[in-house]
């Protein structure tokens, strides 16, 4: 009885996935395997396979959402002027794996894409902080007031990799401070 219900539910899952535009070759294979096990009266195996089909469905929908979220984040980062080529390449590979129903590989590649994006942004923050520190040292050597530089450095250290607007403001602030410092040095 439970095995029959599970097999029926697996059929419904397959139909739902197909209607939602997912590739279902892997699920069809599993469903066929469950039918064979049913005919052999291996009911526990039918239940296990039906659970696997449900798990695949959950993973597929979750990954579809994650791909959409990472795609949007990459788009925002790219539009903010950052180079996202490596993250995009990893995301595109994950989409291929997702389409092939290799959800485990797709999940790994999505994570690598996100990690690569975060590392890149973190490196941008650190490079800007380093530039501001260098500017601070030049200012000190030339007996200039460094209060604004100190404030900018402290604010930069608090930045989160997801706050792209503040990162861009930081880069603009550095550019402005850089011009101001060199104008003051020239005026001396």
C-alpha positions in Angstrom: 0.0 0.0 0.0 2.7 2.5 1.1 4.9 1.6 -1.9 1.9 2.1 -4.3 1.2 5.5 -2.9 4.9 6.4 -3.0 5.1 5.3 -6.7 2.0 7.4 -7.5 3.5 10.4 -5.7 6.8 9.9 -7.7 4.8 10.0 -10.9 3.2 13.3 -9.8 6.7 14.7 -9.0 7.9 13.7 -12.4 4.9 15.4 -14.1 5.4 18.6 -11.9 9.1 18.7 -12.8 8.4 18.3 -16.5 5.7 21.0 -16.5 8.1 23.3 -14.7 10.7 22.9 -17.5 13.2 20.7 -15.7 15.1 17.9 -17.5 13.7 14.7 -16.0 15.7 12.0 -17.6 17.4 11.1 -14.3 14.0 11.0 -12.5 12.5 8.9 -15.3 15.3 6.3 -14.8 14.7 6.3 -11.1 10.9 5.9 -11.6 11.4 3.0 -14.0 13.7 1.4 -11.4 11.0 1.9 -8.8 8.4 0.2 -11.1 10.7 -2.8 -11.6 11.3 -3.0 -7.8 7.5 -2.8 -7.3 7.0 -5.7 -9.7 9.6 -7.7 -7.7 7.7 -6.8 -4.5 10.8 -5.0 -3.1 8.6 -2.4 -1.4 11.3 -0.9 0.8 13.4 -0.3 -2.3 10.4 1.4 -3.9 10.1 3.7 -0.9 13.8 4.5 -1.0 13.7 5.4 -4.6 10.6 7.5 -4.2 12.3 9.4 -1.4 15.3 9.9 -3.7 13.0 11.4 -6.4 11.4 13.7 -3.9 14.9 14.8 -2.7 15.9 15.5 -6.3 12.8 17.6 -6.8 13.6 19.7 -3.6 17.2 20.1 -4.7 16.3 21.1 -8.2 13.9 23.8 -7.1 16.4 25.1 -4.5 19.2 25.2 -7.0 17.0 27.0 -9.6 16.4 29.7 -7.0 20.1 29.8 -6.1 21.1 30.2 -9.7 18.7 33.1 -10.1 20.0 34.8 -6.9 23.7 34.4 -7.9 22.9 35.6 -11.4 21.3 38.7 -10.0 24.2 39.3 -7.6 26.8 38.9 -10.3 24.8 41.4 -12.5 24.7 43.9 -9.7 28.4 43.5 -9.0 29.2 43.8 -12.7 27.1 47.0 -13.1 29.0 48.4 -10.1 32.1 48.3 -12.2 33.7 45.1 -10.9 35.1 42.3 -13.0 32.9 39.3 -12.6 34.2 37.1 -15.4 35.5 34.2 -13.2 32.3 34.1 -11.2 30.2 34.2 -14.4 32.2 31.3 -15.9 31.6 29.2 -12.8 28.0 30.1 -12.8 27.6 29.1 -16.4 29.3 25.8 -15.7 26.8 25.2 -12.8 23.9 25.9 -15.2 25.2 23.3 -17.6 25.5 20.8 -14.7 22.0 21.8 -13.5 20.5 21.2 -17.0 22.2 17.8 -17.1 20.5 17.0 -13.7 23.9 16.8 -12.0 22.6 18.8 -9.1 25.5 18.0 -6.8 28.1 19.4 -9.2 25.9 22.4 -9.9 25.7 23.1 -6.2 29.5 23.0 -5.8 30.0 25.3 -8.8 27.4 27.8 -7.6 29.2 27.9 -4.2 32.6 28.4 -6.0 31.1 31.2 -8.1 29.8 32.9 -4.9 33.1 32.4 -3.1 35.1 33.8 -6.1 32.8 36.9 -6.1 33.2 37.4 -2.4 37.0 37.0 -2.5 37.3 39.5 -5.4 35.2 42.1 -3.6 37.2 41.5 -0.4 40.4 42.0 -2.3 39.1 45.2 -3.8 38.3 46.5 -0.3 41.7 45.5 1.0 43.5 47.1 -2.0 41.6 50.4 -1.4 42.4 50.3 2.3 46.1 49.7 1.4 46.0 52.7 -1.0 44.4 54.9 1.7 47.0 53.8 4.2 49.8 54.7 1.7 48.1 58.1 1.3 47.9 58.5 5.1 51.7 57.9 5.3 52.4 60.4 2.6 50.2 62.9 4.4 52.0 62.3 7.7 55.4 62.8 6.0 54.1 66.1 4.7 52.6 67.2 8.1 49.0 67.2 6.7 45.9 66.6 8.7 44.9 62.9 8.5 41.6 62.9 10.4 39.5 62.4 7.2 41.9 59.6 6.1 41.7 57.9 9.5 37.9 58.1 9.4 37.9 56.6 5.9 40.2 53.7 6.9 38.0 52.9 9.9 34.8 52.9 7.8 36.5 50.8 5.2 37.4 48.1 7.7 33.8 47.8 8.7 32.6 47.1 5.1 30.8 43.9 4.2 31.4 42.3 0.8 27.7 42.6 0.0 27.5 46.4 0.4 28.6 47.4 -3.1 27.4 50.9 -2.9 29.6 51.6 0.2 32.5 49.9 -1.6 32.1 52.2 -4.6 31.8 55.2 -2.2 35.0 54.1 -0.5 36.8 54.0 -3.9 35.5 57.5 -4.8 36.5 58.8 -1.4 40.0 57.5 -1.9 40.2 59.2 -5.3 39.0 62.5 -3.8 41.4 62.2 -0.9 44.3 61.3 -3.2 43.7 64.5 -5.3 43.4 66.6 -2.2 46.6 65.3 -0.6 48.6 65.9 -3.8 47.1 69.4 -4.2 48.1 70.3 -0.7 51.6 68.9 -1.2 52.0 70.9 -4.3 50.7 74.1 -2.6 53.4 73.8 0.1 
